[in-house]
Amino acid sequence: MKKHIYIPLLFLGFTFSVQAQDIVPIAKTDVLSKVSENNRRIKISEEEFKQARADYRQTNAIFLPNITASHTAMATTNPLMAFGSKLNQEILTQNDFSPALLNDPSQIENYATKFEIQQPLINVDGIYQRKAAKSKMEAMSLKTERTQDYLAFEVEKAYMQLQLAYKAVDVLEKALEAANSNKKLADNSFKQGYLQRADVLNVEVRVTEVQNQLQTAKSNVQNASNYLSFLMNDDSYVIYKPTDELTVSTLSIADKTVSENRSDIKAMQLASDAYKSMNKADKMSFLPRLNAFGSYELYDDQIFQADASGYLFGAQLSWDLFQGSKRFGKAQKSKAEFEKSKLEYNQYVSQSNLELNKAKRAFLDAENKLNLSALAMEQSEEALRIRTNRFKEGLEKTSDLLTADTQFAQKQLEYFQTIFEYNYAQAYLQFLTKE
């Protein structure tokens, strides 16, 4: 029997030691740094920017030449091809003009090496497509910046949640200590005949209630720590302990406004500019295009030889006059997308102002609630002190003491929750008004 008891105790002690080792102190600045370096959402946003940048670089084709090289080998008895191959190889003789040889030539081999170049000269619609791609690239860069701003705000919230969770643990541990002290007083009073068994049971219920709340608070510490690990892309999922205290921050909201220079709003504007450029590109597709071209060719009847050569160069003006109304529909679609983007931009700015006004009111409400909750906590603490002293002297009912004890714990939790709400409201205001 002793062996069966000893082994679980060893295992339990080992578990507690591991949990103690896994508690890692961490500062908010460290969290911000790790999130900036490792967060997956930021990395995804950066890859999206790289995609947009690659699309923009593809539009260099409207300025830079297209150069290709090829080597072709063939054998033919086709009269036209055979005569042309000999002509290209510069081996044509007087005998080759014989009607018999022209009509029924023997097999001839032809090896051709060809270098081609195509140079765009005038491509108006391509220029506007390039402008659209550039606007999109800049918009994605600003989107990445806003993503970083949002995650910095998310770190503020998550770190404060961890601070709040530890405050709740501290309050409930003290409440459990006070409940156990009251239980000892109640047990002594019961033994001396001053209290009934029902009063002792009420005190025991209070102890159990606080124990359950404390366990929930400790689970909240784990949840908040895990969320920080998720933000930092850390798979170890240790239990973090904040090195910064949960204190009241101060902020003036008098001059806080939504700026059009805020990165996400500027990104919306650039996206609208991209749609505008695409609409102009669709309109300019009705204009002709001018391209230069040239080639240099090497011919021989032996592979990778070049006994004969020739070149070709020129310019081409092309104009698609009608494509079955396809271009008309495309231009109409891009115009509708441009108008839609302008409406979405105005709606987004209006919604941001709405959010700002709502956040200001939430901040003022939290400020007022903070003052009241601090006063309520002080009053409940004084009430508990008085009732505890009277209970020790046998002048107070057990139920009144338990009520005062419960109320004080609740008011402490409410006070720290209000600090969290107050600081969160400030952080959200800063996030909404950041340029």
Beta strands, then each sheet from edge to edge (+ up, - down):
strand 1: 23-26
strand 2: 66-76
strand 3: 108-122
strand 4: 239-242
strand 5: 289-300
strand 6: 308-318
sheet 1: 1+ 4+
sheet 2: 2+ 3- 5+ 6-
end
